[in-house]
Amino acid sequence: MRILLVEDDEVIGDAVRDHVRESGHAVDWAQDLATARDLAAVADYGLVLLDLSLPDGNGNAFLREFRAGGKQAPVIMLTARDQISHRIEGLNNGADDYLVKPFDLGELTARIGAVARRYSGRPDPTVIVGDIRVDLAARRVARGEGDITLTAREWAVLDRLMARPGAIVSKGQIEDALYAFGAEVESNTVEVYVSRLRRKIGTDLILTVRGVGYRLQTP
């Protein structure tokens, strides 16, 4: 999933960006509202992590514009403001969840997963695809009694395909899930990770739709 992080604090931003990347997500980091607006205008984000207090304004203003522009991606607000009135304002403006600083990075990961599952219409974190069992909350893939170990990038590809099981996902959409702005993408990157994923979960579960993209087989 591609995530927009809007946070002006260098220490917090570095920690959140690195942690979310290690979880297999692509992250674009904006340190002010102007940059956040530019990024949101040209990229299709799966989720936004939004601070309230920014150098050029309040995150709630960005959130109102984001929703008014028809953007449906879930938004988790990250802020040092723990007053109930600020939480209510953010939720009323369209935020989906709220974390008060300082927060545990493990909790942030759990909140990201929970919000993403609600938006995908899969509140149950366990998904069965063929003979593969995927626990989205624990980020665990298993066949029978044995676990299948995936790298962060392999998980990102599987997660993107599972967001629309049975539907065609284009190569560009998978690249968006793997890379943030400015990252160098080799022409065969998607093919490489899809091939590695097939070797681990089975060649018959991911179909190639020639010239279009890939499709995850559903029962």
C-alpha positions as CSV (number, residue, x, y, z in Angstrom):
1,M,0.0,0.0,0.0
2,R,1.2,3.5,-0.8
3,I,0.9,5.8,2.2
4,L,1.2,9.6,2.5
5,L,2.8,10.7,5.7
6,V,2.3,14.4,6.6
7,E,4.5,15.2,9.6
8,D,6.9,18.1,10.2
9,D,8.9,16.6,13.1
10,E,12.1,15.1,11.7
11,V,12.5,12.5,14.5
12,I,9.0,11.3,14.4
13,G,8.8,11.4,10.7
14,D,12.0,9.4,10.2
15,A,10.8,6.8,12.7
16,V,7.3,6.4,11.2
17,R,8.6,6.3,7.6
18,D,11.2,3.7,8.3
19,H,8.9,1.5,10.4
20,V,6.1,1.7,7.8
21,R,8.5,0.9,5.0
22,E,9.8,-2.1,6.9
23,S,6.1,-3.3,7.0
24,G,6.2,-3.4,3.2
25,H,4.5,-0.1,2.4
26,A,5.7,2.7,0.1
27,V,5.8,6.0,1.9
28,D,5.8,9.6,0.6
29,W,6.7,12.0,3.4
30,A,5.5,15.6,3.3
31,Q,6.7,18.0,6.0
32,D,4.1,20.8,5.3
33,L,0.6,21.1,3.9
34,A,1.7,22.6,0.5
35,T,3.8,19.5,-0.3
36,A,1.0,17.2,1.0
37,R,-1.5,18.9,-1.3
38,D,0.9,18.5,-4.3
39,L,1.4,14.8,-3.6
40,A,-2.3,14.1,-3.0
41,A,-3.1,15.7,-6.3
42,V,-1.0,13.4,-8.4
43,A,-0.9,10.1,-6.5
44,D,-3.6,7.6,-5.5
45,Y,-2.9,6.8,-1.8
46,G,-4.2,3.8,0.1
47,L,-3.9,5.7,3.4
48,V,-2.9,9.0,4.9
49,L,-1.0,9.6,8.2
50,L,-1.8,13.2,9.1
51,D,-0.3,15.4,11.8
52,L,-2.5,18.3,13.0
53,S,0.1,21.0,13.7
54,L,2.2,21.9,10.6
55,P,4.3,24.9,9.7
56,D,1.9,26.3,7.2
57,G,-1.5,25.4,8.8
58,N,-3.7,22.9,10.5
59,G,-4.0,19.3,9.3
60,N,-7.8,19.6,9.7
61,A,-7.8,22.1,6.8
62,F,-6.0,19.6,4.6
63,L,-8.4,16.8,5.7
64,R,-11.5,18.9,4.8
65,E,-10.1,19.7,1.4
66,F,-9.1,16.0,0.9
67,R,-12.6,14.8,1.6
68,A,-14.2,17.7,-0.4
69,G,-12.2,16.6,-3.4
70,G,-13.7,13.2,-3.3
71,K,-10.7,11.4,-1.9
72,Q,-11.8,8.2,-0.1
73,A,-8.5,6.9,1.4
74,P,-8.6,6.3,5.1
75,V,-6.9,8.9,7.3
76,I,-5.2,8.4,10.7
77,M,-4.5,11.6,12.6
78,L,-1.2,11.7,14.5
79,T,-1.0,14.5,17.0
80,A,0.2,15.7,20.4
81,R,-3.2,17.3,21.0
82,D,-5.0,14.9,23.3
83,Q,-8.1,17.1,24.1
84,I,-11.3,15.4,23.3
85,S,-12.5,18.5,21.2
86,H,-9.6,18.0,18.8
87,R,-10.4,14.4,18.4
88,I,-14.0,15.1,17.7
89,E,-13.1,17.8,15.2
90,G,-10.8,15.5,13.3
91,L,-13.4,12.7,13.2
92,N,-16.1,15.1,12.1
93,N,-13.8,16.2,9.3
94,G,-13.5,12.7,8.0
95,A,-10.6,11.1,9.9
96,D,-11.0,7.4,10.5
97,D,-8.7,7.0,13.5
98,Y,-6.6,9.0,16.0
99,L,-3.3,8.4,17.7
100,V,-1.9,10.7,20.3
101,K,1.9,11.3,20.5
102,P,4.0,9.7,21.8
103,F,2.6,6.4,20.4
104,D,4.0,2.9,20.0
105,L,5.0,2.0,16.4
106,G,3.5,-1.4,16.8
107,E,0.2,0.1,17.7
108,L,0.5,2.3,14.6
109,T,1.0,-0.8,12.4
110,A,-2.1,-2.4,14.0
111,R,-4.2,0.7,13.4
112,I,-3.1,0.9,9.8
113,G,-4.0,-2.7,9.2
114,A,-7.4,-2.4,11.0
115,V,-8.4,0.7,9.0
116,A,-7.3,-0.7,5.7
117,R,-9.3,-3.9,6.4
118,R,-12.5,-1.9,7.1
119,Y,-12.1,0.1,3.9
120,S,-11.6,-3.1,1.9
121,G,-14.8,-4.6,3.3
122,R,-12.8,-7.4,5.0
123,P,-13.1,-6.8,8.8
124,D,-12.1,-10.4,9.3
125,P,-8.3,-10.4,9.2
126,T,-8.1,-14.0,7.9
127,V,-8.5,-14.7,4.2
128,I,-8.4,-18.0,2.4
129,V,-7.1,-18.1,-1.1
130,G,-6.9,-21.7,-2.5
131,D,-5.0,-23.7,0.1
132,I,-3.3,-20.6,1.4
133,R,-4.4,-19.0,4.6
134,V,-3.5,-15.3,5.1
135,D,-3.7,-13.5,8.4
136,L,-3.7,-9.8,7.5
137,A,-3.4,-8.6,11.1
138,A,-0.4,-10.8,12.0
139,R,1.0,-10.5,8.4
140,R,1.2,-14.3,8.4
141,V,0.9,-16.6,5.4
142,A,0.5,-20.4,5.8
143,R,-0.2,-23.5,3.9
144,G,-1.5,-26.3,6.1
145,E,0.5,-26.2,9.3
146,G,3.6,-24.6,7.7
147,D,4.3,-20.9,7.5
148,I,5.4,-19.2,4.3
149,T,8.0,-16.4,4.8
150,L,7.5,-13.4,2.6
151,T,9.8,-10.4,2.2
152,A,8.3,-6.9,2.7
153,R,8.2,-6.4,-1.0
154,E,6.6,-9.8,-1.7
155,W,4.0,-9.0,1.0
156,A,3.3,-5.6,-0.6
157,V,2.5,-7.3,-3.9
158,L,0.3,-9.9,-2.3
159,D,-1.5,-7.2,-0.2
160,R,-2.2,-5.2,-3.4
161,L,-3.6,-8.2,-5.2
162,M,-5.7,-9.2,-2.2
163,A,-7.3,-5.7,-2.1
164,R,-9.2,-6.7,-5.2
165,P,-9.4,-10.5,-5.3
166,G,-10.6,-11.7,-8.7
167,A,-10.1,-8.3,-10.3
168,I,-7.2,-7.3,-12.6
169,V,-4.5,-5.2,-11.0
170,S,-2.3,-3.3,-13.4
171,K,1.5,-3.3,-13.3
172,G,1.4,0.4,-12.5
173,Q,-0.8,-0.1,-9.5
174,I,1.6,-2.7,-8.1
175,E,4.5,-0.3,-8.7
176,D,2.7,2.4,-6.8
177,A,2.4,0.0,-3.9
178,L,6.1,-0.8,-4.0
179,Y,7.7,2.6,-4.5
180,A,7.4,6.2,-3.3
181,F,8.2,9.3,-5.3
182,G,11.7,9.6,-6.5
183,A,12.5,5.9,-6.2
184,E,14.1,4.2,-9.2
185,V,11.9,1.5,-10.6
186,E,13.5,-1.1,-12.9
187,S,11.3,-2.2,-15.9
188,N,11.1,-5.8,-14.7
189,T,10.6,-5.2,-10.9
190,V,7.0,-6.2,-10.8
191,E,7.6,-9.4,-12.8
192,V,10.5,-10.3,-10.5
193,Y,8.4,-10.0,-7.3
194,V,5.4,-11.7,-8.8
195,S,7.6,-14.6,-9.9
196,R,9.1,-14.9,-6.4
197,L,5.6,-14.8,-4.8
198,R,4.3,-17.5,-7.2
199,R,7.2,-19.8,-6.2
200,K,6.2,-19.4,-2.5
201,I,2.4,-19.5,-2.6
202,G,1.8,-21.5,-5.9
203,T,1.9,-20.7,-9.5
204,D,-1.8,-21.2,-10.1
205,L,-3.0,-18.5,-7.6
206,I,-1.7,-15.4,-9.6
207,L,-2.8,-15.2,-13.2
208,T,-1.1,-13.0,-15.8
209,V,-3.5,-11.0,-18.0
210,R,-1.2,-10.3,-20.9
211,G,-0.7,-6.7,-21.6
212,V,-3.0,-5.6,-18.7
213,G,-1.8,-6.9,-15.3
214,Y,-2.3,-9.7,-12.8
215,R,-5.3,-11.3,-11.1
216,L,-5.5,-13.2,-7.8
217,Q,-7.5,-16.4,-8.3
218,T,-10.5,-16.7,-5.9
219,P,-12.4,-19.8,-5.0
